[in-house]
Amino acid sequence: MKKYGFPVVIGLIIVCIIAGFYLLDETKAKSINDSSPSSPTAYIEGDQVKVSFKLDGRIEELHVDVGDFVEKGQVIGILQNEELEAKVAQAQASVQLSEAKINEASGALSTAEAKKDQGIEAVNATRDSIDKQIEQAKAAVKLAEANLEVVKNSVRPEQVKQAESQMNVALEAQNTAEKNLKRYEQLYEEGLISLAELEKANLNYQDAKTKYEVAKEQYEMASQGPTEEQIKAAEAQVEQANAALQTAISAKKQIAVQQKDVEAANGGVKQAQGAVSSAQAGKSQAEAALKEANTYLSYTQLIAPADGIITTKSATIGELVSAGFPVFTLEQTNKRWSNFYFPESNIVKMKTGDHVILKLVATGEELEGKIVSIAPAADFAVQKATQNIDDLDIRSFKVKVEYPSLPDYIKTGMTVQWVSHEGEK
């Protein structure tokens, strides 16, 4: 026994140590694989928003206080804004002034266009009138020349009869033209015809009257026979008709003068159009300035960005604050959640979308939630490895649970405890 006792004891000790490590590893592995959530706890959380003005200024009004519930879009504070209100009023006055300038320029444009149209109408009327006068003067020249020939030649009975017939025809034509002229004068006074049409009727009457007078003289000459005075008179008529023709031809130069008036009127139209465009551009600029002034004026209002509860208030009425300074802290109530942490051996049983049951520690009330995210990476180790062989860290992963709805009396920061989730059923 003495010979073998010590080595045998040492061997037994080594075997026992190895067996102990094996049993410890088996127990730890079983603990890792079979562990389940040990009812971890978390806190109800919600987004917090810092509510601040977009401009520097002195606070004139604050409409809420800590603990008040506000709705998205609600005005909860106002800066002093007299200067900005004055700028808005000034910009509005500029818009009104620009509109008055547009109306004035538009009126000038209408006047210029009317003047241009009148000039064009006058040119056309003059052209038509002078052309008609030239035609009539040429006809009068031919008629006077023919009359001169009649006077110079001997008069025969058949010529007297023919001259009388021509005179009667000319008289009837004159009477008809006179009636037409009176009718056109009445229509013109009633505004039913243009000046050009009236002048045309007058020219027709003058033409008929001239023809009648010539025919009458021819008849009288044919009846009495030509005398020296009649011949001179007929020659004078020829000269007078030629002079009238030359006068009508010279009058055609008046059209060029009127055409220059039309060109000047057209220049006035373009100038008026430029004034209208300039006034419209001024209005656009004034409207842009008004929009900018209204925008800055709106920045004097502090608007709640979401539904929620005021949790902190960092300024008071009369205090001068800078743009971006958090006057209030708003805790949103439309979405709240809790973050739980589980060992890595537990999250394999969970997935996003799973419904969970939680317990409000303060009342014992059960709440429903839904897993919305599982962290893709571990946060920290809940168990560190020892010096034993094959020993491992056990890491934790964050699991975020959202609440579809919570009663008003459940406050942010209350403690909730994990009860179960559908993956455990």
C-alpha positions in Angstrom: 0.0 0.0 0.0 2.8 2.3 0.7 4.3 1.5 -2.6 1.2 2.4 -4.6 -0.9 4.6 -2.3 0.2 8.2 -3.3 0.0 7.7 -7.1 -3.4 6.2 -6.7 -4.6 9.1 -4.7 -3.2 11.6 -7.2 -5.0 9.8 -10.0 -8.3 9.8 -8.2 -8.0 13.5 -7.6 -7.3 14.2 -11.3 -10.3 12.0 -12.4 -12.6 13.8 -9.9 -11.5 17.2 -11.2 -12.1 16.2 -14.9 -15.5 14.8 -14.0 -16.4 18.0 -12.2 -15.5 20.2 -15.2 -17.6 17.9 -17.4 -20.6 18.0 -15.2 -20.3 21.9 -14.9 -20.2 22.3 -18.6 -23.2 20.0 -19.1 -25.2 22.0 -16.5 -24.2 25.3 -18.1 -25.1 24.2 -21.6 -28.4 22.9 -20.4 -29.0 26.2 -18.6 -28.3 28.2 -21.7 -30.4 26.0 -24.0 -33.4 25.6 -21.7 -33.5 29.1 -20.1 -36.6 31.2 -20.6 -37.5 34.8 -19.9 -37.4 35.4 -16.2 -40.0 38.1 -16.3 -37.7 41.0 -17.2 -39.0 44.6 -16.6 -38.8 47.8 -18.7 -40.1 51.3 -18.7 -42.8 52.9 -20.9 -41.1 55.3 -23.2 -42.2 57.9 -25.8 -40.6 60.4 -28.3 -39.8 63.7 -26.8 -39.7 66.8 -29.1 -38.0 70.1 -28.3 -40.4 72.9 -29.4 -38.7 76.1 -30.3 -39.3 79.3 -32.3 -37.8 79.8 -35.7 -36.9 83.4 -35.0 -35.2 85.4 -32.2 -37.5 87.5 -30.2 -39.2 88.3 -27.0 -42.0 86.0 -25.8 -45.4 87.8 -25.7 -47.8 84.9 -25.1 -47.5 81.3 -23.8 -50.8 79.4 -23.9 -49.8 76.1 -22.2 -48.0 74.8 -19.1 -46.3 71.7 -17.9 -48.8 68.8 -17.9 -51.1 70.2 -20.5 -52.2 68.1 -23.5 -51.8 69.8 -26.9 -52.8 68.8 -30.4 -50.7 68.9 -33.5 -50.9 72.4 -35.1 -52.1 74.1 -31.9 -50.6 77.6 -31.3 -48.8 77.3 -27.9 -46.8 80.6 -27.9 -46.3 83.9 -29.7 -43.4 86.3 -30.1 -43.7 90.0 -30.2 -44.3 90.8 -33.9 -45.2 94.5 -34.3 -42.3 95.0 -36.7 -43.2 92.0 -38.8 -46.9 93.0 -38.9 -45.8 96.5 -40.2 -43.7 94.8 -42.9 -46.8 92.7 -43.9 -48.9 95.8 -44.1 -46.2 97.5 -46.2 -46.1 94.6 -48.5 -49.9 94.5 -48.9 -49.8 98.2 -49.7 -47.2 97.5 -52.4 -49.4 94.8 -53.9 -52.3 97.2 -54.0 -50.2 99.9 -55.6 -48.9 97.6 -58.2 -52.5 96.5 -59.0 -53.4 100.2 -59.5 -50.4 100.6 -61.8 -51.5 97.6 -63.8 -55.0 99.1 -64.2 -53.6 102.4 -65.2 -51.2 100.8 -67.7 -54.0 98.6 -69.1 -56.2 101.7 -69.6 -53.4 103.5 -71.4 -53.0 100.4 -73.6 -56.7 100.3 -74.4 -56.6 104.0 -75.4 -53.5 103.4 -77.5 -55.0 100.4 -79.3 -58.3 102.4 -79.9 -56.2 105.3 -81.4 -54.4 102.9 -83.6 -57.6 101.3 -84.8 -59.1 104.7 -85.5 -56.0 105.6 -87.5 -56.2 102.5 -89.6 -60.0 103.1 -90.1 -59.2 106.7 -91.2 -56.5 105.5 -93.6 -58.9 103.0 -95.2 -61.7 105.5 -95.4 -59.5 108.2 -96.9 -58.1 105.7 -99.4 -61.6 104.6 -100.5 -62.9 108.1 -100.6 -60.0 109.5 -102.6 -60.1 106.6 -105.0 -63.8 107.2 -105.5 -63.2 110.9 -106.0 -60.5 110.2 -108.6 -62.8 107.9 -110.5 -65.6 110.5 -110.4 -63.2 113.3 -111.5 -62.1 111.2 -114.4 -65.7 110.5 -115.4 -66.5 114.3 -115.0 -63.6 115.1 -117.3 -64.8 112.7 -120.0 -68.3 114.0 -119.6 -67.2 117.6 -119.9 -65.1 116.8 -122.9 -68.1 115.1 -124.5 -70.3 118.1 -123.6 -67.7 120.4 -125.3 -67.9 118.3 -128.4 -71.7 118.5 -128.4 -71.6 122.3 -128.0 -69.2 122.7 -130.8 -71.2 120.6 -133.2 -74.4 121.5 -134.8 -77.5 120.4 -133.0 -80.1 118.2 -134.6 -83.6 117.4 -133.4 -82.7 113.8 -132.6 -79.8 115.1 -130.5 -82.3 117.4 -128.6 -84.5 114.4 -127.9 -81.6 112.3 -126.9 -80.3 115.0 -124.6 -83.7 115.4 -123.0 -83.9 111.7 -122.4 -80.4 111.7 -120.8 -81.3 114.6 -118.6 -84.4 112.8 -117.4 -82.4 109.7 -116.6 -79.8 111.7 -114.8 -82.5 113.5 -112.8 -84.0 110.2 -111.7 -80.6 108.9 -110.7 -80.0 112.1 -108.8 -83.3 111.8 -106.9 -82.6 108.2 -106.0 -79.0 109.1 -104.8 -80.4 111.9 -102.7 -82.9 109.6 -101.0 -80.2 107.1 -100.4 -78.0 109.8 -98.9 -80.7 110.9 -96.5 -81.4 107.3 -95.4 -77.7 106.7 -94.8 -77.4 109.9 -92.8 -80.3 108.6 -90.6 -78.6 105.2 -90.2 -75.3 106.8 -89.4 -76.9 108.9 -86.6 -78.4 105.8 -85.2 -74.9 104.1 -85.3 -75.9 101.4 -87.7 -73.4 102.2 -90.4 -69.8 103.4 -90.5 -68.5 106.8 -91.6 -67.0 105.2 -94.7 -70.4 103.9 -95.9 -71.9 107.4 -95.3 -69.2 109.1 -97.4 -69.7 106.5 -100.1 -73.4 107.4 -100.3 -72.5 111.1 -100.4 -70.1 110.6 -103.2 -72.7 108.7 -105.1 -75.1 111.6 -104.7 -72.6 114.1 -105.8 -71.7 112.0 -108.8 -75.4 111.7 -109.8 -76.0 115.5 -109.2 -73.0 116.4 -111.4 -74.2 114.1 -114.2 -77.7 115.6 -114.0 -76.3 119.1 -114.2 -74.2 118.2 -117.2 -77.1 116.5 -118.9 -79.3 119.5 -118.2 -76.8 121.8 -119.8 -76.4 119.5 -122.7 -80.2 119.5 -123.2 -80.4 123.3 -122.9 -77.6 123.7 -125.4 -79.1 121.2 -127.8 -82.4 123.1 -127.5 -81.1 126.6 -128.1 -78.1 125.8 -130.2 -74.5 126.6 -129.3 -73.3 130.2 -128.6 -69.9 131.5 -128.0 -70.6 131.8 -124.3 -71.8 128.2 -124.2 -68.7 127.0 -125.9 -66.5 128.9 -123.4 -68.6 127.5 -120.6 -68.1 124.0 -121.9 -64.4 124.6 -122.1 -64.4 126.0 -118.6 -66.2 122.8 -117.4 -63.5 120.7 -119.0 -60.8 122.8 -117.2 -62.7 122.6 -114.0 -63.1 118.8 -114.3 -59.4 118.4 -115.0 -58.5 120.6 -112.0 -60.8 118.5 -109.8 -59.0 115.4 -111.0 -55.6 116.8 -110.2 -56.9 117.9 -106.7 -58.1 114.4 -106.1 -54.8 112.9 -107.2 -52.9 115.4 -104.9 -55.2 114.5 -102.0 -54.0 110.9 -102.1 -50.8 112.1 -100.5 -52.8 112.6 -97.3 -52.9 108.9 -96.9 -49.1 108.8 -96.3 -49.6 111.4 -93.5 -52.3 109.4 -91.9 -50.2 106.2 -92.2 -47.5 107.9 -90.2 -50.1 108.7 -87.5 -50.9 105.0 -87.5 -47.2 104.1 -87.0 -47.0 106.6 -84.2 -50.1 105.0 -82.6 -48.6 101.6 -83.0 -45.5 102.8 -81.1 -47.8 104.1 -78.4 -49.4 100.6 -78.2 -45.9 99.0 -77.8 -45.0 101.5 -75.1 -48.2 100.8 -73.2 -47.7 97.1 -73.5 -44.3 97.5 -72.0 -45.8 99.6 -69.1 -48.3 96.8 -68.5 -45.6 94.1 -68.4 -43.5 96.3 -66.1 -46.5 96.8 -63.8 -47.2 93.0 -63.8 -43.6 92.3 -62.9 -43.8 94.8 -60.1 -46.9 93.1 -58.8 -45.2 89.7 -58.9 -42.3 91.2 -56.9 -44.7 92.8 -54.4 -46.6 89.5 -54.0 -43.3 87.6 -53.4 -42.4 90.2 -50.7 -45.8 89.8 -49.1 -45.5 86.0 -49.1 -42.0 86.3 -47.5 -43.3 88.8 -44.9 -46.3 86.5 -44.0 -43.9 83.6 -43.7 -41.7 85.4 -41.2 -44.8 86.6 -39.4 -46.0 82.9 -39.1 -42.6 82.1 -37.5 -43.6 84.2 -34.5 -46.1 81.5 -33.6 -45.0 78.5 -31.7 -46.8 75.5 -33.2 -47.2 72.1 -31.5 -45.6 69.6 -33.9 -47.6 66.6 -32.7 -50.2 65.4 -30.2 -48.7 65.1 -26.8 -48.1 66.3 -23.2 -45.9 69.3 -22.2 -43.3 67.9 -19.9 -40.9 70.8 -19.4 -41.1 74.6 -19.9 -37.8 76.5 -20.2 -38.9 80.1 -20.8 -41.5 82.6 -19.5 -43.4 85.6 -21.0 -41.2 88.6 -21.6 -38.1 86.5 -21.9 -35.8 87.1 -24.9 -35.1 83.7 -26.7 -33.1 82.8 -29.7 -34.1 80.8 -32.6 -34.0 77.1 -31.8 -34.1 77.5 -28.0 -36.3 74.8 -26.6 -39.2 76.7 -24.9 -41.1 73.4 -24.3 -40.5 69.7 -24.3 -43.4 67.8 -25.8 -43.8 64.1 -25.1 -45.7 62.5 -28.0 -48.6 60.3 -26.9 -49.6 58.8 -30.2 -46.8 56.1 -30.0 -45.2 54.6 -26.9 -43.0 51.6 -26.4 -40.7 49.6 -24.1 -37.3 48.1 -24.6 -36.6 44.7 -23.1 -33.3 42.9 -23.0 -33.1 39.1 -23.4 -30.2 36.6 -23.4 -29.3 35.4 -26.9 -30.7 31.9 -26.1 -34.2 33.4 -25.7 -34.5 35.7 -28.8 -34.4 32.7 -31.1 -38.0 32.1 -30.1 -39.0 35.6 -31.0 -39.7 37.4 -34.2 -41.0 40.8 -35.2 -44.8 41.0 -35.3 -45.3 38.7 -32.3 -47.9 39.8 -29.9 -46.9 40.0 -26.2 -48.6 40.3 -22.9 -47.1 42.7 -20.3 -48.1 43.6 -16.8 -48.3 47.2 -15.5 -46.4 46.8 -12.2 -48.3 49.7 -10.5 -51.7 48.2 -11.0 -51.2 44.6 -12.1 -53.2 45.4 -15.3 -52.2 43.4 -18.3 -51.3 45.3 -21.5 -51.0 44.1 -25.1 -48.0 44.9 -27.2 -46.3 43.9 -30.4 -42.6 43.2 -31.1 -41.5 45.8 -33.7 -37.8 45.2 -33.7 -35.1 42.8 -32.4 -31.6 44.3 -32.3 -29.4 42.8 -35.1 -26.4 43.0 -32.7 -25.9 42.3 -29.0 -25.9 45.2 -26.5 -23.9 43.7 -23.6 -23.0 40.4 -22.0 -25.2 39.2 -19.2 -22.7 36.5 -18.3 -18.9 36.7 -18.8 -16.8 33.6 -19.6 -14.7 32.1 -16.9 -11.3 30.6 -17.2 -12.8 27.2 -17.8 -12.3 25.5 -21.1 -15.2 26.1 -23.7 -16.8 28.7 -21.4 -18.6 31.5 -23.4 -20.1 35.0 -22.9 -23.8 35.1 -22.9 -25.0 38.4 -24.6 -28.2 40.3 -24.4 -30.3 41.7 -27.3 -32.7 44.6 -27.2 -36.4 43.7 -28.1 -38.6 46.8 -28.8 -42.3 46.4 -28.0 -44.9 49.0 -29.1 -48.3 49.5 -27.6 -51.2 50.0 -30.0 -52.9 52.2 -27.5 -52.6 53.1 -23.8 -55.1 54.7 -21.4 -54.4 58.3 -20.5 -53.7 57.4 -16.9 -50.7 55.2 -17.9 -47.8 57.6 -17.8 -44.5 57.5 -19.5 -41.9 56.0 -17.2 -44.1 53.5 -15.5 -42.7 50.0 -15.1 -44.0 47.0 -17.1 -43.1 43.3 -16.7 -42.9 40.7 -19.4 -45.5 38.0 -19.0 -45.6 36.0 -22.3 -45.5 36.2 -26.0 -47.2 34.1 -28.7 -43.9 32.3 -29.6 -44.0 30.6 -26.2 -47.4 29.1 -26.8 
